[in-house]
Amino acid sequence: MPTLIEPILRDFKNIECRDALIEYDSRDPELDEHGAPVTIWDGISMKVSPTTGELIPDETGRAIVYRYHNPRRAEWPEAQDIVDNPRSLVAGRRVLPWEAATSMATDQEDASKAAATPAKGKATFPKAMPEQLRVLREALAKRPHTVESLAKLFKCQPRKAVEDGLLSLVAVGRAEYQEETGTWYAAA
């Protein structure tokens, strides 16, 4: 048996700990009118809502806002390889979330599950987000829906999963919401 070199993972000095998008000469905390640092929600801290019991942002988790001096685009060397989740790449192009359900089928059983439709009754709302987006988009393509009508199509409790999926579709321009009627429909 060959002898393994310790440590197994060697430091090739090719990993940089820096901002991936911008470079800058220096940064200073943004100050308010009283000279105190301006802070925002840290984007991480969560707490349980006393009303709904769901996780919501915890406003006590704060991060300092910085003012950057001479900000510019970060320069990176030309990439030789791209390391990515293989399920998000198909035929050399990135798969969009609403296309991912069929691309994620790795064998015949997965493919048949992704393509299957229920014979009767309510369908089970998919657990994977790409499949959720696909089924919501297909339902909206047939006709406008309310959150309640979509939740009734599926054994979906709570309806928050349907709402989250609809908001994701709006964010990528695949659905629109009509406030007057409370209906969601496929974007043109």
C-alpha positions, 0 to 999 in steps of 0.5 A: 500500500502506498504511503500517504503524504501528510497533510493530504490536502497541500497548500498550493498558495492558490486560494485567496480570501478576498471579496470576489466582486470588488477591490478597493484601496481602503474602507471606513465604517459609514457614520450617522449624524451622531458619529455612530457606525451605520448598521444593517441586518447581518443577513444571517441572524434569524428568530422565531416569529411569535405570531406565525412560528416561522423563522424571520430576520432577527433585527438584533443581528447587525453588520456595519455598513462600510464606505469603500475608497476607490472601489473597482471590479475585482480582477481574477486570472482566466479560469482553466476549469469551472467547478460547479454542481453537475446537476446545474449544467447540461450540454455546456449551458447553465440550467435555469431553475424552472428547467432543472427538474428534468435535468436533475433526473439522474437515472430512469427512476428519477426521470419517470418521477420527474415526468409523472403526473398523478392519475387522480386526486391531488398531487403531492407538492414537490420537495425540491425547489426546481420541481416546485417552480416547474409545476407552479409554472405549468399550472399558471400557464394553463390559467391564472390562480390564487395561492389558495387555488394552487394549494388546493391542486396539491396536498400542500400544507402550509401554503407558504411553499406555494407563496415562496415558489410564486415569489421566486417565479416573479423574481425571475420574470416568469410570473406576475401578480395582479393585486386587484384580483389577488391572482398570479399568472404566467408572465408574457 
